[in-house]
């Protein structure tokens, strides 16, 4: 029999071993007991995007006043810093209750594939989201054969060309409808007048331009075939994408690698460049930051060769396995997918609702035009913003683009892309 001193020592050792082996679970359970009325929302919506998220959080708190919402936003363009922090947390076993993620392969090819997310099909059925609320094409992009993995909150459009109408009138040009028209007529005419035909900036803006070129050259069917593995990157059609892209680069700024996206946009608004292809967050930048009026001071058209096709960027939220406050997150996901939540968030964000029944009166001039196209156009996914390519492919594709900007070799670059497609499971 142990005496009291030895018993206490053994008990202390047992506690240490238990905490060492299962400590994180013990503290997680304790934390849940103490913080059952919390909800942590992890995102990269800081800065000028924060008011939209705050509006959604305020609505949640009005509906659930006993829940304390923790806004765990991590600043950084396109979530660069947030994704790094998120990876550490999920792999470390302490995920946030929910997190912002680009819908599609950025989530599916990373965290769904790693078995870290819960299937939301039941939630979709309970909320009647499968019946004429979200377009079927969008649901397809959110899904695998095993389930539906996130709830969409925003829709942005990637394939938009921006310009200043008064400048085009002064220069005697119009927005080109095709890349042939841009290369053979529009760009030479602008260059003769000392105007940069097409603004571009750092690496991701070049990638963004590339995907609009890819959509135009391939068309929507072959664009999708590229990401389903049905079309090889070494095919003549895919090679042509890079050949056209190479020609277009001749009409972009020489100092593009040193320009931010905002710097590139300013070239257009300052009359130094004719056009800029980027996502429709540009409308918010021009209205809020540059104080320009849509359809008066600035205007837009689909990027050349993509009329009738809507290339989407979609922010969404899901349900991580092991979320500390699961039920509070489910309430949040219901709000994210609701008409009320969608229409309170998207107008100040500059995005549009993914729902087909959004209230048009709440949206600005650009957004109303985008909503019309959203409801009528063919929908395809963006690579740069995670819809059609998983995170591994996306990260390595940035290096491919950097290499191409240096050596401009289409044959070499398609071989590199083919290797990436095989490595990341796009081509089996």
C-alpha positions in Angstrom: 0.0 0.0 0.0 1.2 3.5 -0.9 1.6 6.0 1.9 0.1 9.5 1.4 3.2 11.1 0.1 3.9 8.4 -2.5 0.3 8.3 -3.5 0.3 12.1 -4.2 3.5 11.7 -6.2 2.1 8.9 -8.4 -1.1 10.9 -8.9 0.9 13.9 -9.9 2.9 11.8 -12.5 -0.3 10.3 -13.9 -1.8 13.8 -14.3 1.4 15.0 -16.1 1.3 12.0 -18.4 -2.4 12.4 -19.1 -2.0 16.1 -19.9 1.0 15.4 -22.1 -0.8 12.8 -24.1 -4.3 14.4 -24.2 -3.7 17.9 -23.1 -5.0 19.6 -26.1 -8.3 17.6 -25.9 -8.6 18.4 -22.1 -8.2 22.1 -22.6 -10.4 22.1 -25.7 -13.2 20.5 -23.7 -12.7 22.8 -20.9 -12.7 25.7 -23.3 -15.9 24.6 -24.8 -17.6 24.4 -21.4 -16.5 28.0 -20.6 -17.0 29.5 -24.0 -20.0 27.7 -25.4 -21.6 31.0 -26.3 -18.9 32.2 -28.6 -18.3 32.1 -32.4 -15.0 32.7 -34.0 -15.1 33.9 -37.6 -11.8 33.7 -39.4 -11.3 35.8 -42.6 -9.0 38.2 -44.4 -11.7 41.0 -44.6 -9.9 43.8 -43.0 -9.4 47.5 -44.1 -12.0 48.8 -46.5 -13.8 45.4 -46.6 -14.3 45.3 -42.8 -17.6 47.3 -42.8 -19.4 44.6 -44.8 -18.3 41.9 -42.4 -19.2 44.0 -39.4 -22.7 44.5 -40.9 -23.1 40.7 -41.1 -21.7 40.2 -37.6 -24.1 42.9 -36.2 -27.0 41.1 -37.8 -25.9 37.8 -36.2 -25.6 39.4 -32.8 -29.1 40.9 -33.1 -30.5 37.4 -33.8 -28.3 35.6 -31.2 -27.5 38.2 -28.5 -26.1 35.6 -26.1 -23.4 34.6 -28.5 -20.1 36.6 -28.4 -18.7 36.9 -31.9 -14.9 37.0 -32.3 -13.9 38.7 -35.5 -10.5 37.0 -36.2 -9.6 38.8 -39.4 -6.0 38.6 -40.7 -5.1 41.4 -43.1 -3.4 40.6 -46.4 -4.3 40.8 -50.0 -6.3 37.7 -51.3 -5.8 36.1 -47.9 -2.0 35.4 -48.2 -1.3 35.8 -44.5 -4.7 34.5 -43.3 -4.2 31.2 -45.2 -0.8 30.6 -43.6 -2.3 31.1 -40.1 -5.3 29.0 -40.9 -3.1 26.1 -42.1 -1.2 26.2 -38.8 -4.4 26.1 -36.8 -6.1 23.3 -38.7 -3.1 21.1 -38.8 -2.5 21.9 -35.1 -5.9 20.6 -34.2 -7.6 23.9 -33.2 -9.6 25.2 -36.1 -11.7 28.3 -36.0 -15.4 27.8 -35.9 -15.6 28.8 -39.5 -13.3 30.5 -42.0 -13.5 32.4 -45.2 -12.3 30.4 -48.2 -12.6 30.7 -52.0 -15.3 28.2 -52.9 -14.4 25.3 -55.2 -11.0 23.6 -55.4 -9.2 25.9 -52.9 -11.4 24.3 -50.2 -12.1 20.9 -51.8 -8.6 20.2 -53.1 -7.1 21.2 -49.7 -9.2 20.8 -46.6 -12.0 18.5 -48.0 -9.4 16.2 -49.5 -7.6 16.2 -46.1 -10.9 15.1 -44.4 -11.1 18.3 -42.3 -14.6 19.5 -43.3 -18.2 18.4 -42.6 -20.6 17.8 -45.5 -23.3 20.5 -45.6 -25.8 18.7 -47.9 -28.3 18.3 -45.1 -28.1 22.0 -44.3 -28.8 22.8 -48.0 -31.9 20.6 -47.9 -33.2 22.0 -44.6 -32.8 25.6 -45.9 -34.2 24.8 -49.4 -31.1 26.2 -51.0 -31.2 23.5 -53.7 -34.4 24.6 -55.3 -33.9 27.8 -57.4 -32.0 29.7 -54.8 -28.4 29.1 -55.8 -27.6 28.3 -59.5 -27.0 24.6 -60.1 -23.7 25.4 -61.7 -22.5 27.1 -58.5 -23.6 24.2 -56.4 -21.6 21.9 -58.8 -18.5 24.0 -58.1 -19.1 23.7 -54.4 -19.6 20.0 -54.4 -18.0 16.6 -54.9 -19.7 13.2 -55.2 -19.5 13.0 -51.4 -21.2 16.2 -50.5 -21.5 20.0 -50.6 -18.7 21.7 -48.7 -19.4 25.4 -48.2 -22.0 28.1 -48.2 -21.4 30.9 -50.7 -21.6 34.5 -49.5 -20.2 36.6 -52.3 -19.8 36.5 -56.1 -17.2 38.5 -57.8 -16.5 38.5 -61.6 -13.0 38.0 -62.8 -13.3 38.7 -66.5 -13.9 42.4 -66.6 -12.1 45.1 -68.7 -12.2 48.6 -67.1 -11.7 52.0 -68.8 -12.4 55.7 -68.7 -15.0 56.7 -71.4 -13.8 60.2 -71.9 -10.2 59.0 -72.5 -11.3 56.5 -75.1 -13.3 59.2 -76.9 -10.2 61.5 -76.9 -8.0 58.7 -78.2 -10.4 57.6 -80.8 -10.8 53.9 -79.7 -13.5 51.7 -78.3 -13.3 48.7 -76.0 -12.1 45.7 -78.1 -14.5 42.8 -78.4 -11.8 40.3 -79.2 -8.1 39.9 -78.6 -7.5 40.0 -82.4 -9.1 43.5 -82.4 -7.0 44.6 -79.4 -3.8 43.4 -81.0 -4.3 44.6 -84.5 -6.3 47.8 -84.0 -6.8 49.1 -80.5 -3.3 48.6 -79.0 -1.3 50.0 -81.9 -3.5 53.1 -82.1 -3.0 53.7 -78.3 0.7 53.1 -78.5 1.1 55.6 -81.3 -0.3 58.2 -78.9 2.1 57.3 -76.1 -0.6 55.5 -74.1 0.0 52.1 -72.5 -2.7 49.9 -74.1 -3.2 47.5 -71.1 -2.3 48.1 -67.5 -0.8 45.2 -65.5 1.0 44.9 -62.2 2.7 42.3 -60.0 2.5 38.6 -60.5 -1.1 37.9 -59.5 -2.4 40.6 -61.8 -0.5 38.8 -64.7 -2.2 35.5 -63.6 -5.5 37.3 -63.6 -5.0 38.6 -67.1 -3.8 35.1 -68.2 -7.1 33.4 -67.1 -9.2 35.9 -69.1 -7.0 35.2 -72.2 -7.4 31.5 -71.5 -11.1 31.7 -71.3 -11.3 33.7 -74.6 -8.9 31.4 -76.5 -10.4 28.1 -75.3 -14.0 29.0 -74.8 -16.0 27.9 -71.7 -16.2 24.2 -72.6 -12.5 23.7 -73.2 -11.6 26.0 -70.3 -13.6 23.6 -68.0 -12.0 20.6 -69.8 -8.5 21.9 -68.8 -9.5 21.6 -65.2 -11.3 18.3 -65.4 -8.2 16.7 -67.0 -10.0 16.1 -70.3 -7.7 18.7 -72.1 -4.0 18.4 -71.8 -1.9 21.5 -71.2 0.4 20.4 -74.1 -2.5 20.4 -76.6 -2.4 22.9 -79.5 -5.3 24.8 -77.9 -3.5 25.3 -74.6 -0.3 26.3 -76.4 -2.2 29.0 -78.3 -3.4 30.5 -75.0 0.3 31.2 -74.1 1.1 32.4 -77.6 -1.7 35.0 -77.5 -0.8 36.0 -73.9 2.8 36.5 -75.1 1.6 39.0 -77.8 -0.6 40.8 -75.3 2.3 41.3 -72.9 4.0 43.5 -75.5 1.4 46.1 -74.7 1.7 46.1 -70.9 3.9 48.4 -68.7 7.6 47.8 -68.8 7.7 48.2 -65.0 4.7 46.0 -64.3 6.4 43.8 -61.7 6.9 46.8 -59.5 3.2 48.0 -59.7 0.5 46.9 -57.2 -3.0 46.2 -58.5 -4.0 49.7 -57.3 -1.0 51.2 -59.1 -2.1 49.5 -62.3 -5.7 50.7 -61.9 -4.4 54.3 -61.4 -2.7 54.2 -64.7 -6.1 53.9 -66.3 -7.9 56.5 -64.2 -4.9 58.9 -64.6 -5.0 58.6 -68.4 -1.7 56.8 -68.8 -3.2 53.4 -69.8 -6.2 52.5 -71.9 -7.6 49.4 -70.1 -7.1 47.2 -67.1 -8.5 43.6 -66.7 -9.2 42.7 -63.1 -12.0 41.5 -60.9 -15.1 43.6 -60.2 -13.8 44.7 -56.8 -12.3 47.4 -59.0 -15.7 49.1 -59.1 -15.5 49.6 -55.3 -11.9 50.9 -55.6 -13.0 53.4 -58.2 -16.1 54.6 -56.4 -14.8 54.6 -52.8 -11.1 55.5 -53.2 -11.0 57.4 -56.5 -14.5 59.0 -56.1 -15.5 58.2 -59.7 -19.1 57.7 -60.8 -20.0 54.4 -62.6 -21.2 54.7 -66.2 -20.0 58.3 -66.2 -16.4 58.6 -65.0 -15.6 54.9 -65.6 -17.1 52.0 -67.4 -16.6 48.3 -68.1 -17.2 45.4 -70.5 -16.4 41.7 -70.4 -12.8 41.0 -71.2 -12.2 40.5 -74.9 -13.7 37.3 -76.3 -15.6 36.4 -73.1 -19.0 38.1 -73.6 -21.8 35.9 -72.3 -19.5 34.1 -69.8 -19.2 34.9 -66.1 -16.0 33.8 -64.6 -16.7 33.7 -60.9 -14.7 34.3 -57.7 -16.7 33.1 -54.7 -16.1 33.7 -51.0 -17.7 31.1 -48.8 -17.8 29.6 -45.3 -17.8 26.0 -44.2 -17.9 23.8 -41.1 -14.5 22.5 -40.0 -14.4 19.1 -38.2 -13.7 19.8 -34.5 -15.1 23.4 -34.6 -15.3 24.4 -30.9 -18.8 26.0 -31.2 -20.4 23.9 -34.0 -24.0 24.9 -33.3 -23.2 28.6 -33.3 -21.4 28.2 -36.6 -24.4 26.4 -38.2 -26.5 29.4 -37.2 -24.0 31.6 -38.9 -23.9 29.5 -42.1 -27.7 29.7 -42.2 -27.4 33.5 -42.1 -24.6 33.5 -44.7 -26.9 31.6 -47.1 -30.0 33.6 -46.4 -31.3 36.5 -48.5 -31.2 38.8 -45.5 -27.6 38.1 -44.7 -26.5 38.1 -48.3 -28.1 41.4 -49.0 -26.7 43.1 -46.0 -23.1 42.0 -46.7 -22.7 42.3 -50.4 -23.7 45.9 -51.2 -20.9 47.5 -49.0 -18.5 44.8 -50.1 -18.9 45.6 -53.8 -19.8 42.0 -54.6 -23.2 40.5 -55.5 -25.3 37.9 -53.9 -25.0 34.3 -55.1 -28.7 33.9 -54.6 -31.1 34.3 -57.6 -33.6 36.3 -55.5 -31.5 39.1 -54.2 -33.0 42.6 -53.8 -31.7 44.7 -56.7 -32.7 47.9 -55.0 -29.9 47.5 -52.4 -27.1 47.4 -55.0 -25.2 50.0 -57.0 -25.0 50.5 -60.8 -22.2 48.1 -61.5 -23.6 45.4 -59.1 -27.0 45.5 -60.8 -25.4 44.9 -64.2 -23.4 42.1 -62.7 -26.5 40.5 -61.1 -28.2 40.5 -64.5 -25.2 38.8 -66.1 -25.0 36.4 -63.2 -28.5 35.2 -63.8 -28.2 35.0 -67.6 -24.6 34.1 -68.5 -22.7 30.8 -68.6 -20.8 30.3 -65.3 -17.2 29.1 -65.1 -14.6 29.2 -62.3 -11.5 31.3 -61.8 -8.1 29.7 -61.4 -6.4 32.6 -59.7 -9.0 32.8 -57.0 -9.3 29.1 -56.2 -12.4 27.9 -57.9 -11.0 25.5 -60.5 -7.5 24.8 -59.2 -6.4 23.5 -55.8 -4.1 25.5 -53.6 -1.0 23.6 -54.5 -1.5 24.1 -58.2 -2.3 27.8 -57.6 0.9 28.4 -55.7 3.1 26.7 -58.2 1.3 28.4 -61.1 2.5 31.7 -59.8 6.1 30.5 -60.3 5.2 29.3 -63.8 3.9 32.7 -64.7 7.0 34.4 -63.3 9.2 32.1 -65.4 7.1 32.9 -68.5 7.3 36.6 -68.0 11.1 36.2 -68.0 11.6 33.7 -70.9 8.3 34.0 -72.9 8.6 30.4 -74.1 5.1 28.8 -74.7 6.3 25.3 -75.4 8.3 25.2 -72.2 5.6 26.6 -70.0 2.9 24.1 -71.2 5.2 21.3 -70.2 5.6 22.7 -66.8 1.8 23.2 -66.4 1.2 19.6 -67.6 3.6 18.3 -64.9 1.8 20.4 -62.3 -1.6 19.1 -63.4 -0.3 15.5 -63.0 1.3 16.3 -59.6 -1.8 17.8 -58.2 -4.3 15.3 -59.5 -6.0 17.3 -62.2 -4.7 14.8 -64.8 -4.7 11.2 -63.5 
